[in-house]
Amino acid sequence: MDPLEHMLTDPLDPKEEDGGQITEECMLGNCKVDLPEDLLEDPDIFFSVLSENTWNEVLTDSQRQHLQQFLPQFPDNNIEEQDRTIRGLFNNTNFNFGNPLHLAQRLFRDGYFNPEVVKYRQLCAKSQRKRQLHSLQQYYHRLLKQILVSRKELLDFAVQNGLDFPPKRRLPNKTQAEMRESRVRRRLSRILKEVKTECEDSNASSDDDGGQSSV
């Protein structure tokens, strides 16, 4: 049986341990852990456990150093900036998109890390990738079809008309005098139009156009 299908058959009900405490299974990365239901459901309990006091008084130095590896690395004053980040994390500082610790509490409460939900998300992501790949294949299929149709039309035209395609007509190069005369005509036409506009003369003459034969 596929591992994903096997996970989809697992029950969603919380488990009750021998001590009577109800726990819920959570998938954190590649690890499954059983956490107390009260910790996940009650924000007061959650933040009393995941607090600055726990960080300072309960965790050992080696544990703190291990967890600090997952914090951003700052180019200047790395230790001071990481300490500031930790204080902000436990004091509900908004890190642009909210506080990560408070966001995590809501995700735990809503069952986001339940193994069943995790596998459903993986299946949805896999299905979405398949749809994207199918859409991309369809796009290239249509593009190839258009290229082949265009190629066939060009070949049919060549068969019917031979290879005597009309050559492209090349315009003769203008001499320096002709280019200078053209610039003078355009400049004169622009000056005349500006003068007429200033004089509020709406009667335009065809002799004032840039295509006039004489100046």
MDAnalysis code that builds the backbone (N, CA, C; Angstrom):
import MDAnalysis as mda
import numpy as np

u = mda.Universe.empty(645, n_residues=215, atom_resindex=np.repeat(np.arange(215), 3), trajectory=True)
u.add_TopologyAttr("name", ["N", "CA", "C"] * 215)
u.add_TopologyAttr("resid", np.arange(1, 216))
u.add_TopologyAttr("resname", ["MET", "ASP", "PRO", "LEU", "GLU", "HIS", "MET", "LEU", "THR", "ASP", "PRO", "LEU", "ASP", "PRO", "LYS", "GLU", "GLU", "ASP", "GLY", "GLY", "GLN", "ILE", "THR", "GLU", "GLU", "CYS", "MET", "LEU", "GLY", "ASN", "CYS", "LYS", "VAL", "ASP", "LEU", "PRO", "GLU", "ASP", "LEU", "LEU", "GLU", "ASP", "PRO", "ASP", "ILE", "PHE", "PHE", "SER", "VAL", "LEU", "SER", "GLU", "ASN", "THR", "TRP", "ASN", "GLU", "VAL", "LEU", "THR", "ASP", "SER", "GLN", "ARG", "GLN", "HIS", "LEU", "GLN", "GLN", "PHE", "LEU", "PRO", "GLN", "PHE", "PRO", "ASP", "ASN", "ASN", "ILE", "GLU", "GLU", "GLN", "ASP", "ARG", "THR", "ILE", "ARG", "GLY", "LEU", "PHE", "ASN", "ASN", "THR", "ASN", "PHE", "ASN", "PHE", "GLY", "ASN", "PRO", "LEU", "HIS", "LEU", "ALA", "GLN", "ARG", "LEU", "PHE", "ARG", "ASP", "GLY", "TYR", "PHE", "ASN", "PRO", "GLU", "VAL", "VAL", "LYS", "TYR", "ARG", "GLN", "LEU", "CYS", "ALA", "LYS", "SER", "GLN", "ARG", "LYS", "ARG", "GLN", "LEU", "HIS", "SER", "LEU", "GLN", "GLN", "TYR", "TYR", "HIS", "ARG", "LEU", "LEU", "LYS", "GLN", "ILE", "LEU", "VAL", "SER", "ARG", "LYS", "GLU", "LEU", "LEU", "ASP", "PHE", "ALA", "VAL", "GLN", "ASN", "GLY", "LEU", "ASP", "PHE", "PRO", "PRO", "LYS", "ARG", "ARG", "LEU", "PRO", "ASN", "LYS", "THR", "GLN", "ALA", "GLU", "MET", "ARG", "GLU", "SER", "ARG", "VAL", "ARG", "ARG", "ARG", "LEU", "SER", "ARG", "ILE", "LEU", "LYS", "GLU", "VAL", "LYS", "THR", "GLU", "CYS", "GLU", "ASP", "SER", "ASN", "ALA", "SER", "SER", "ASP", "ASP", "ASP", "GLY", "GLY", "GLN", "SER", "SER", "VAL"])
u.atoms.positions = np.array([
    [0.857, -1.195, 0.000],
    [0.000, 0.000, 0.000],
    [0.889, 1.239, 0.000],
    [0.472, 2.228, -0.776],
    [1.224, 3.477, -0.838],
    [1.237, 4.146, 0.536],
    [2.380, 4.731, 0.938],
    [2.444, 5.376, 2.260],
    [1.394, 6.458, 2.441],
    [1.101, 7.200, 1.366],
    [0.102, 8.252, 1.487],
    [-1.282, 7.662, 1.724],
    [-1.592, 6.588, 0.979],
    [-2.894, 5.955, 1.180],
    [-2.991, 5.360, 2.577],
    [-1.886, 4.824, 3.068],
    [-1.905, 4.264, 4.416],
    [-2.182, 5.338, 5.458],
    [-1.585, 6.538, 5.256],
    [-1.806, 7.612, 6.216],
    [-3.240, 8.113, 6.148],
    [-3.839, 8.064, 4.959],
    [-5.209, 8.561, 4.825],
    [-6.214, 7.645, 5.519],
    [-5.799, 6.430, 5.836],
    [-6.708, 5.513, 6.531],
    [-6.545, 5.594, 8.041],
    [-5.568, 6.377, 8.534],
    [-5.362, 6.494, 9.976],
    [-6.497, 7.293, 10.602],
    [-6.889, 6.974, 11.826],
    [-7.982, 7.718, 12.488],
    [-7.531, 9.104, 12.884],
    [-8.496, 10.024, 12.949],
    [-8.225, 11.399, 13.351],
    [-8.455, 11.617, 14.842],
    [-9.022, 10.661, 15.512],
    [-9.374, 10.851, 16.920],
    [-8.117, 10.970, 17.777],
    [-8.155, 11.846, 18.781],
    [-7.022, 11.937, 19.701],
    [-6.837, 10.640, 20.466],
    [-5.596, 10.423, 20.954],
    [-5.284, 9.224, 21.715],
    [-5.248, 9.553, 23.198],
    [-5.623, 8.579, 24.012],
    [-5.592, 8.759, 25.460],
    [-4.524, 7.840, 26.040],
    [-3.568, 8.444, 26.724],
    [-2.485, 7.666, 27.307],
    [-2.932, 7.026, 28.613],
    [-2.031, 6.216, 29.206],
    [-2.369, 5.489, 30.431],
    [-2.721, 6.429, 31.581],
    [-2.079, 7.615, 31.613],
    [-2.356, 8.555, 32.690],
    [-3.647, 9.317, 32.524],
    [-4.392, 9.055, 31.449],
    [-5.646, 9.753, 31.218],
    [-5.494, 11.041, 30.450],
    [-4.275, 11.417, 30.086],
    [-4.057, 12.655, 29.352],
    [-4.273, 12.415, 27.863],
    [-5.050, 13.276, 27.271],
    [-5.358, 13.158, 25.845],
    [-4.270, 13.863, 25.038],
    [-3.750, 13.171, 24.056],
    [-2.699, 13.734, 23.206],
    [-3.138, 13.672, 21.751],
    [-2.513, 14.511, 20.962],
    [-2.738, 14.515, 19.523],
    [-1.399, 14.332, 18.821],
    [-1.439, 13.571, 17.750],
    [-0.227, 13.316, 16.983],
    [-0.014, 14.465, 15.996],
    [1.197, 14.974, 15.952],
    [1.540, 16.074, 15.053],
    [2.742, 15.687, 14.209],
    [2.722, 16.107, 12.960],
    [3.829, 15.862, 12.049],
    [4.646, 17.139, 11.934],
    [5.845, 17.128, 12.486],
    [6.738, 18.275, 12.447],
    [7.947, 17.894, 11.601],
    [7.963, 18.363, 10.363],
    [9.003, 17.929, 9.449],
    [8.814, 16.463, 9.110],
    [9.818, 15.656, 9.397],
    [9.729, 14.217, 9.159],
    [9.483, 13.436, 10.444],
    [9.175, 14.152, 11.524],
    [9.001, 13.499, 12.827],
    [7.545, 13.577, 13.270],
    [7.097, 12.502, 13.906],
    [5.776, 12.476, 14.529],
    [5.950, 12.590, 16.034],
    [5.209, 13.502, 16.631],
    [5.274, 13.684, 18.079],
    [3.857, 13.724, 18.633],
    [3.710, 13.241, 19.837],
    [2.428, 13.289, 20.548],
    [2.467, 14.454, 21.519],
    [1.564, 15.415, 21.326],
    [1.508, 16.607, 22.170],
    [0.183, 16.630, 22.925],
    [0.192, 17.140, 24.148],
    [-1.064, 17.218, 24.913],
    [-2.098, 18.078, 24.190],
    [-3.320, 17.613, 24.222],
    [-4.392, 18.344, 23.547],
    [-4.589, 19.726, 24.157],
    [-4.443, 19.836, 25.483],
    [-4.610, 21.133, 26.143],
    [-3.558, 22.126, 25.671],
    [-2.356, 21.654, 25.401],
    [-1.291, 22.534, 24.926],
    [-1.644, 23.118, 23.566],
    [-2.290, 22.324, 22.744],
    [-2.628, 22.769, 21.391],
    [-3.888, 23.620, 21.362],
    [-4.805, 23.358, 22.272],
    [-6.102, 24.026, 22.219],
    [-6.146, 25.303, 23.046],
    [-5.402, 25.379, 24.127],
    [-5.483, 26.509, 25.055],
    [-4.298, 27.453, 24.828],
    [-4.528, 28.680, 24.340],
    [-3.422, 29.605, 24.102],
    [-2.639, 29.945, 25.367],
    [-3.328, 30.036, 26.512],
    [-2.625, 30.374, 27.752],
    [-1.586, 29.313, 28.109],
    [-1.973, 28.051, 27.977],
    [-1.027, 26.971, 28.267],
    [0.104, 26.967, 27.243],
    [-0.237, 27.174, 25.985],
    [0.762, 27.162, 24.913],
    [1.837, 28.221, 25.154],
    [1.405, 29.450, 25.455],
    [2.375, 30.533, 25.615],
    [3.058, 30.505, 26.979],
    [2.477, 29.798, 27.937],
    [3.185, 29.638, 29.212],
    [4.331, 28.637, 29.077],
    [4.174, 27.687, 28.164],
    [5.242, 26.715, 27.918],
    [6.290, 27.294, 26.986],
    [5.842, 27.853, 25.859],
    [6.754, 28.470, 24.894],
    [6.889, 29.947, 25.255],
    [7.721, 30.216, 26.233],
    [7.865, 31.572, 26.755],
    [9.335, 31.929, 26.880],
    [9.569, 33.206, 27.132],
    [10.942, 33.667, 27.320],
    [11.549, 33.066, 28.579],
    [10.729, 32.830, 29.596],
    [11.215, 32.208, 30.822],
    [11.696, 30.781, 30.551],
    [10.955, 30.055, 29.733],
    [11.389, 28.705, 29.360],
    [12.706, 28.744, 28.618],
    [12.839, 29.715, 27.741],
    [14.079, 29.866, 26.975],
    [15.269, 30.148, 27.896],
    [15.060, 31.017, 28.857],
    [16.180, 31.438, 29.706],
    [16.447, 30.481, 30.864],
    [15.389, 29.893, 31.439],
    [15.550, 29.145, 32.683],
    [15.512, 27.631, 32.515],
    [14.847, 27.148, 31.471],
    [14.654, 25.701, 31.343],
    [15.645, 25.086, 30.352],
    [15.810, 25.711, 29.219],
    [16.699, 25.150, 28.198],
    [18.160, 25.295, 28.619],
    [18.949, 24.331, 28.226],
    [20.387, 24.393, 28.496],
    [21.074, 25.242, 27.430],
    [22.335, 25.564, 27.679],
    [23.083, 26.367, 26.709],
    [23.211, 25.647, 25.376],
    [23.450, 24.365, 25.416],
    [23.589, 23.606, 24.165],
    [22.267, 23.570, 23.394],
    [21.149, 23.483, 24.108],
    [19.847, 23.484, 23.441],
    [19.562, 24.842, 22.802],
    [19.899, 25.901, 23.507],
    [19.698, 27.241, 22.938],
    [20.588, 27.453, 21.714],
    [21.830, 27.006, 21.790],
    [22.727, 27.158, 20.653],
    [22.229, 26.372, 19.438],
    [21.657, 25.202, 19.708],
    [21.109, 24.404, 18.607],
    [19.925, 25.124, 17.951],
    [19.042, 25.671, 18.769],
    [17.869, 26.357, 18.221],
    [18.243, 27.659, 17.524],
    [19.300, 28.317, 17.973],
    [19.715, 29.569, 17.344],
    [20.222, 29.357, 15.923],
    [20.564, 28.129, 15.581],
    [20.991, 27.859, 14.213],
    [19.860, 28.094, 13.206],
    [18.631, 28.027, 13.687],
    [17.483, 28.197, 12.791],
    [17.044, 29.663, 12.689],
    [17.697, 30.546, 13.401],
    [17.383, 31.971, 13.328],
    [18.112, 32.602, 12.160],
    [17.640, 33.758, 11.675],
    [18.352, 34.454, 10.596],
    [19.764, 34.819, 11.033],
    [20.679, 34.787, 10.076],
    [22.064, 35.179, 10.322],
    [22.236, 36.627, 9.868],
    [22.676, 37.491, 10.770],
    [22.816, 38.914, 10.487],
    [24.281, 39.241, 10.180],
    [24.517, 40.099, 9.182],
    [25.906, 40.420, 8.822],
    [26.643, 41.198, 9.905],
    [25.914, 42.025, 10.663],
    [26.529, 42.837, 11.721],
    [25.858, 42.521, 13.060],
    [26.685, 42.382, 14.089],
    [26.176, 42.144, 15.449],
    [25.178, 40.978, 15.473],
    [25.622, 39.837, 14.977],
    [24.726, 38.694, 14.813],
    [24.121, 38.247, 16.145],
    [24.948, 38.138, 17.189],
    [24.445, 37.638, 18.478],
    [23.422, 38.602, 19.065],
    [23.727, 39.912, 19.035],
    [22.794, 40.894, 19.580],
    [21.485, 40.908, 18.799],
    [21.572, 40.817, 17.481],
    [20.356, 40.830, 16.661],
    [19.525, 39.567, 16.886],
    [20.179, 38.436, 17.056],
    [19.430, 37.209, 17.330],
    [18.750, 37.263, 18.695],
    [19.444, 37.834, 19.688],
    [18.815, 37.999, 21.004],
    [17.595, 38.907, 20.922],
    [17.705, 39.962, 20.118],
    [16.572, 40.863, 19.942],
    [15.419, 40.146, 19.232],
    [15.757, 39.310, 18.270],
    [14.725, 38.548, 17.565],
    [14.004, 37.590, 18.511],
    [14.755, 36.935, 19.394],
    [14.143, 35.998, 20.356],
    [13.210, 36.732, 21.307],
    [13.649, 37.895, 21.789],
    [12.770, 38.673, 22.687],
    [11.505, 39.101, 21.961],
    [11.653, 39.534, 20.716],
    [10.470, 39.910, 19.947],
    [9.551, 38.735, 19.680],
    [10.145, 37.545, 19.497],
    [9.341, 36.350, 19.236],
    [8.444, 36.017, 20.428],
    [8.992, 36.135, 21.639],
    [8.222, 35.785, 22.828],
    [7.351, 36.939, 23.325],
    [7.512, 38.131, 22.771],
    [6.724, 39.285, 23.216],
    [5.767, 39.777, 22.131],
    [5.418, 38.882, 21.214],
    [4.388, 39.142, 20.203],
    [4.734, 40.328, 19.309],
    [6.009, 40.461, 18.934],
    [6.408, 41.492, 17.983],
    [5.967, 41.087, 16.582],
    [5.498, 42.058, 15.828],
    [5.053, 41.791, 14.465],
    [6.261, 41.770, 13.541],
    [6.541, 40.608, 12.957],
    [7.634, 40.458, 12.001],
    [7.076, 40.568, 10.587],
    [6.597, 41.755, 10.243],
    [6.065, 42.060, 8.902],
    [4.749, 41.327, 8.619],
    [4.690, 40.021, 8.851],
    [3.486, 39.256, 8.540],
    [2.915, 38.585, 9.791],
    [3.124, 39.202, 10.927],
    [2.626, 38.645, 12.168],
    [3.751, 38.043, 12.993],
    [3.393, 37.516, 14.141],
    [4.371, 36.889, 15.026],
    [4.398, 35.390, 14.753],
    [5.561, 34.831, 14.410],
    [5.623, 33.400, 14.060],
    [5.113, 32.486, 15.156],
    [5.358, 32.836, 16.416],
    [4.920, 31.972, 17.505],
    [3.400, 31.952, 17.611],
    [2.764, 33.111, 17.451],
    [1.304, 33.176, 17.502],
    [0.687, 32.513, 16.267],
    [1.350, 32.657, 15.121],
    [0.860, 31.967, 13.930],
    [0.940, 30.448, 14.119],
    [2.038, 29.980, 14.740],
    [2.177, 28.544, 14.985],
    [1.100, 28.037, 15.938],
    [0.772, 28.829, 16.939],
    [-0.261, 28.395, 17.891],
    [-1.605, 28.194, 17.187],
    [-1.935, 29.099, 16.277],
    [-3.200, 28.962, 15.550],
    [-3.172, 27.746, 14.627],
    [-2.007, 27.468, 14.030],
    [-1.908, 26.301, 13.157],
    [-2.040, 25.005, 13.959],
    [-1.404, 24.956, 15.130],
    [-1.563, 23.777, 15.994],
    [-3.019, 23.607, 16.405],
    [-3.659, 24.708, 16.782],
    [-5.053, 24.645, 17.238],
    [-5.978, 24.155, 16.131],
    [-5.711, 24.564, 14.893],
    [-6.581, 24.205, 13.772],
    [-6.238, 22.856, 13.157],
    [-5.285, 22.137, 13.735],
    [-4.956, 20.807, 13.230],
    [-4.126, 20.797, 11.966],
    [-3.407, 21.878, 11.730],
    [-2.623, 21.992, 10.495],
    [-1.518, 20.942, 10.435],
    [-1.007, 20.517, 11.594],
    [0.110, 19.571, 11.633],
    [-0.355, 18.136, 11.885],
    [-1.654, 17.892, 11.859],
    [-2.140, 16.533, 11.967],
    [-1.637, 15.720, 10.776],
    [-1.084, 14.520, 10.992],
    [-0.524, 13.745, 9.876],
    [-1.493, 13.552, 8.721],
    [-2.774, 13.388, 9.051],
    [-3.767, 13.226, 7.992],
    [-3.869, 14.488, 7.147],
    [-3.890, 15.630, 7.801],
    [-3.982, 16.904, 7.081],
    [-2.715, 17.153, 6.278],
    [-1.563, 16.804, 6.854],
    [-0.292, 16.979, 6.146],
    [-0.290, 16.168, 4.855],
    [-0.767, 14.931, 4.922],
    [-0.780, 14.088, 3.729],
    [-1.785, 14.590, 2.697],
    [-2.911, 15.129, 3.165],
    [-3.858, 15.723, 2.232],
    [-3.227, 16.909, 1.499],
    [-2.466, 17.718, 2.242],
    [-1.802, 18.859, 1.603],
    [-0.769, 18.390, 0.577],
    [-0.061, 17.318, 0.915],
    [0.909, 16.781, -0.033],
    [0.228, 16.252, -1.289],
    [-0.903, 15.577, -1.105],
    [-1.646, 15.086, -2.270],
    [-2.162, 16.231, -3.129],
    [-2.647, 17.289, -2.484],
    [-3.137, 18.451, -3.228],
    [-2.009, 19.120, -4.002],
    [-0.831, 19.237, -3.353],
    [0.307, 19.849, -4.031],
    [0.749, 18.987, -5.215],
    [0.722, 17.666, -5.029],
    [1.091, 16.765, -6.114],
    [0.104, 16.870, -7.268],
    [-1.186, 16.948, -6.948],
    [-2.208, 17.091, -7.988],
    [-2.056, 18.413, -8.725],
    [-1.742, 19.466, -7.984],
    [-1.564, 20.765, -8.620],
    [-0.363, 20.758, -9.563],
    [0.728, 20.113, -9.158],
    [1.895, 20.019, -10.045],
    [1.555, 19.253, -11.315],
    [0.730, 18.199, -11.195],
    [0.322, 17.439, -12.375],
    [-0.516, 18.300, -13.312],
    [-1.412, 19.097, -12.738],
    [-2.239, 19.973, -13.579],
    [-1.376, 21.015, -14.295],
    [-0.397, 21.561, -13.579],
    [0.482, 22.540, -14.205],
    [1.281, 21.912, -15.334],
    [1.791, 20.696, -15.112],
    [2.542, 20.001, -16.149],
    [1.662, 19.696, -17.351],
    [0.424, 19.264, -17.091],
    [-0.507, 18.985, -18.187],
    [-0.811, 20.258, -18.980],
    [-1.011, 21.376, -18.273],
    [-1.280, 22.639, -18.950],
    [-0.092, 23.055, -19.815],
    [1.135, 22.852, -19.293],
    [2.325, 23.203, -20.061],
    [2.462, 22.317, -21.288],
    [2.154, 21.033, -21.157],
    [2.209, 20.133, -22.299],
    [1.186, 20.525, -23.365],
    [-0.001, 20.910, -22.940],
    [-1.014, 21.346, -23.887],
    [-0.579, 22.599, -24.624],
    [0.071, 23.509, -23.912],
    [0.554, 24.743, -24.541],
    [1.572, 24.427, -25.637],
    [2.542, 23.563, -25.331],
    [3.561, 23.221, -26.329],
    [2.963, 22.422, -27.481],
    [1.933, 21.623, -27.186],
    [1.260, 20.892, -28.249],
    [0.591, 21.855, -29.232],
    [-0.111, 22.863, -28.705],
    [-0.742, 23.843, -29.581],
    [0.297, 24.647, -30.353],
    [1.392, 25.007, -29.684],
    [2.447, 25.769, -30.353],
    [3.070, 24.968, -31.483],
    [3.348, 23.670, -31.243],
    [3.921, 22.830, -32.284],
    [2.956, 22.682, -33.459],
    [1.675, 22.560, -33.149],
    [0.684, 22.447, -34.215],
    [0.658, 23.709, -35.077],
    [0.716, 24.885, -34.444],
    [0.743, 26.130, -35.198],
    [1.988, 26.237, -36.066],
    [3.134, 25.784, -35.542],
    [4.373, 25.832, -36.321],
    [4.285, 24.920, -37.535],
    [3.738, 23.715, -37.341],
    [3.622, 22.782, -38.457],
    [2.659, 23.295, -39.520],
    [1.549, 23.896, -39.096],
    [0.602, 24.453, -40.060],
    [1.249, 25.591, -40.842],
    [1.969, 26.470, -40.149],
    [2.642, 27.574, -40.817],
    [3.701, 27.059, -41.793],
    [4.432, 26.022, -41.396],
    [5.457, 25.443, -42.274],
    [4.826, 24.861, -43.520],
    [3.690, 24.168, -43.351],
    [2.999, 23.578, -44.506],
    [2.515, 24.661, -45.463],
    [1.998, 25.758, -44.925],
    [1.534, 26.832, -45.791],
    [2.680, 27.419, -46.594],
    [3.833, 27.588, -45.975],
    [4.990, 28.128, -46.699],
    [5.467, 27.165, -47.775],
    [5.466, 25.847, -47.466],
    [5.882, 24.862, -48.463],
    [4.904, 24.815, -49.628],
    [3.599, 24.874, -49.338],
    [2.600, 24.897, -50.414],
    [2.773, 26.116, -51.297],
    [3.053, 27.248, -50.697],
    [3.258, 28.465, -51.476],
    [4.487, 28.324, -52.373],
    [5.544, 27.710, -51.827],
    [6.764, 27.526, -52.618],
    [6.532, 26.572, -53.778],
    [5.720, 25.508, -53.555],
    [5.436, 24.558, -54.616],
    [4.611, 25.210, -55.724],
    [3.642, 26.026, -55.365],
    [2.767, 26.649, -56.349],
    [3.442, 27.796, -57.099],
    [4.305, 28.508, -56.455],
    [4.894, 29.700, -57.058],
    [6.380, 29.543, -57.373],
    [6.938, 28.388, -57.054],
    [8.354, 28.202, -57.301],
    [9.175, 29.005, -56.307],
    [10.445, 29.087, -56.613],
    [11.345, 29.801, -55.727],
    [11.594, 31.229, -56.170],
    [10.823, 31.690, -57.177],
    [11.004, 33.061, -57.669],
    [10.228, 34.037, -56.818],
    [10.623, 34.181, -55.590],
    [9.999, 35.165, -54.711],
    [10.429, 36.553, -55.153],
    [9.492, 37.490, -55.138],
    [9.886, 38.855, -55.537],
    [10.949, 39.391, -54.604],
    [12.073, 39.879, -55.157],
    [13.138, 40.390, -54.286],
    [12.687, 41.646, -53.564],
    [13.227, 41.801, -52.409],
    [12.910, 43.010, -51.659],
    [13.520, 44.229, -52.343],
    [12.711, 45.257, -52.495],
    [13.171, 46.473, -53.156],
    [14.012, 47.295, -52.181],
    [15.207, 47.571, -52.591],
    [16.100, 48.352, -51.761],
    [16.048, 49.809, -52.193],
    [15.803, 50.675, -51.261],
    [15.731, 52.095, -51.554],
    [17.132, 52.635, -51.812],
    [17.262, 53.485, -52.813],
    [18.582, 54.063, -53.085],
    [19.030, 54.949, -51.924],
    [20.322, 54.933, -51.702],
    [20.868, 55.758, -50.637],
    [20.825, 57.226, -51.028],
    [20.416, 58.058, -50.086],
    [20.347, 59.489, -50.340],
    [21.732, 60.106, -50.224],
    [21.943, 61.108, -51.037],
    [23.201, 61.840, -50.939],
    [23.136, 62.786, -49.747],
    [24.292, 63.328, -49.385],
    [24.349, 64.261, -48.270],
    [23.501, 65.490, -48.547],
    [23.509, 65.955, -49.795],
    [22.729, 67.150, -50.144],
    [21.239, 66.887, -50.011],
    [20.789, 65.688, -50.447],
    [19.375, 65.359, -50.356],
    [18.940, 65.213, -48.898],
    [19.777, 64.608, -48.072],
    [19.439, 64.473, -46.672],
    [19.374, 65.825, -45.984],
    [20.311, 66.731, -46.350],
    [20.305, 68.063, -45.763],
    [19.075, 68.839, -46.204],
    [18.691, 68.697, -47.473],
    [17.509, 69.401, -47.977],
    [16.246, 68.900, -47.287],
    [16.170, 67.586, -47.018],
    [15.003, 67.033, -46.348],
    [14.885, 67.582, -44.927],
    [16.030, 67.678, -44.224],
    [15.992, 68.220, -42.875],
    [15.560, 69.677, -42.880],
    [16.037, 70.449, -43.855],
    [15.671, 71.862, -43.946],
    [14.178, 72.010, -44.188],
    [13.611, 71.157, -45.071],
    [12.179, 71.221, -45.353],
    [11.351, 70.944, -44.099],
    [11.756, 69.912, -43.337],
    [10.999, 69.584, -42.123],
    [11.100, 70.711, -41.101],
    [12.274, 71.277, -40.977],
    [12.437, 72.355, -39.997],
    [11.643, 73.591, -40.404],
    [11.643, 73.908, -41.700],
    [10.886, 75.064, -42.179],
    [9.390, 74.862, -41.980],
    [8.919, 73.636, -42.246],
    [7.501, 73.338, -42.065],
    [7.105, 73.498, -40.599],
    [7.965, 73.047, -39.688],
    [7.656, 73.161, -38.269],
    [7.620, 74.619, -37.825],
    [8.548, 75.427, -38.333],
    [8.581, 76.843, -37.956],
    [7.333, 77.556, -38.455],
    [6.904, 77.269, -39.699],
    [5.713, 77.907, -40.262],
    [4.462, 77.534, -39.468],
    [4.374, 76.280, -39.036],
    [3.220, 75.851, -38.251],
    [3.189, 76.556, -36.900],
    [4.372, 76.726, -36.274],
    [4.426, 77.413, -34.991],
    [4.024, 78.876, -35.148],
    [4.451, 79.510, -36.255],
    [4.099, 80.923, -36.491],
    [2.595, 81.052, -36.682],
    [1.995, 80.154, -37.479],
    [0.552, 80.213, -37.711],
    [-0.220, 79.995, -36.414],
    [0.305, 79.093, -35.560],
    [-0.376, 78.842, -34.287],
    [-0.338, 80.085, -33.406],
    [0.791, 80.754, -33.357],
    [0.908, 81.968, -32.555],
    [0.042, 83.094, -33.101],
    [-0.102, 83.145, -34.408],
    [-0.934, 84.195, -35.032],
    [-2.391, 83.802, -35.084],
    [-2.725, 82.626, -34.561],
    [-4.099, 82.117, -34.544],
    [-4.678, 82.055, -35.940],
    [-3.852, 81.593, -36.896],
    [-4.282, 81.435, -38.275],
    [-4.624, 79.978, -38.501],
    [-5.901, 79.691, -38.685],
    [-6.350, 78.313, -38.845],
    [-6.361, 77.875, -40.289],
    [-6.092, 78.773, -41.245],
    [-6.100, 78.426, -42.662],
    [-4.749, 77.854, -43.033],
    [-4.693, 76.530, -43.119],
    [-3.438, 75.876, -43.454],
    [-3.339, 75.690, -44.942],
    [-2.166, 75.927, -45.495],
    [-1.929, 75.777, -46.929],
    [-1.177, 74.497, -47.169],
    [-1.455, 73.874, -48.301],
    [-0.746, 72.651, -48.638],
    [0.706, 72.907, -48.920],
    [1.081, 74.173, -49.219],
    [2.468, 74.496, -49.483],
    [3.309, 74.446, -48.238],
    [2.649, 74.441, -47.037],
    [3.391, 74.440, -45.803],
    [3.757, 73.037, -45.341],
    [3.246, 71.996, -46.040],
    [3.488, 70.632, -45.607],
    [4.926, 70.216, -45.851],
    [5.337, 69.174, -45.155],
    [6.706, 68.710, -45.301],
    [6.956, 68.117, -46.664],
    [5.873, 67.712, -47.382],
    [6.061, 67.107, -48.695],
    [6.006, 68.093, -49.821],
    [6.133, 69.464, -49.560],
    [6.040, 70.469, -50.611],
    [7.234, 70.315, -51.550],
    [7.008, 70.653, -52.817],
    [8.019, 70.428, -53.825],
    [9.036, 71.541, -53.872],
    [8.688, 72.735, -53.366],
    [9.635, 73.857, -53.398],
    [9.461, 74.703, -52.178],
    [10.493, 75.477, -51.812],
    [10.460, 76.337, -50.654],
    [10.511, 77.789, -51.120],
])
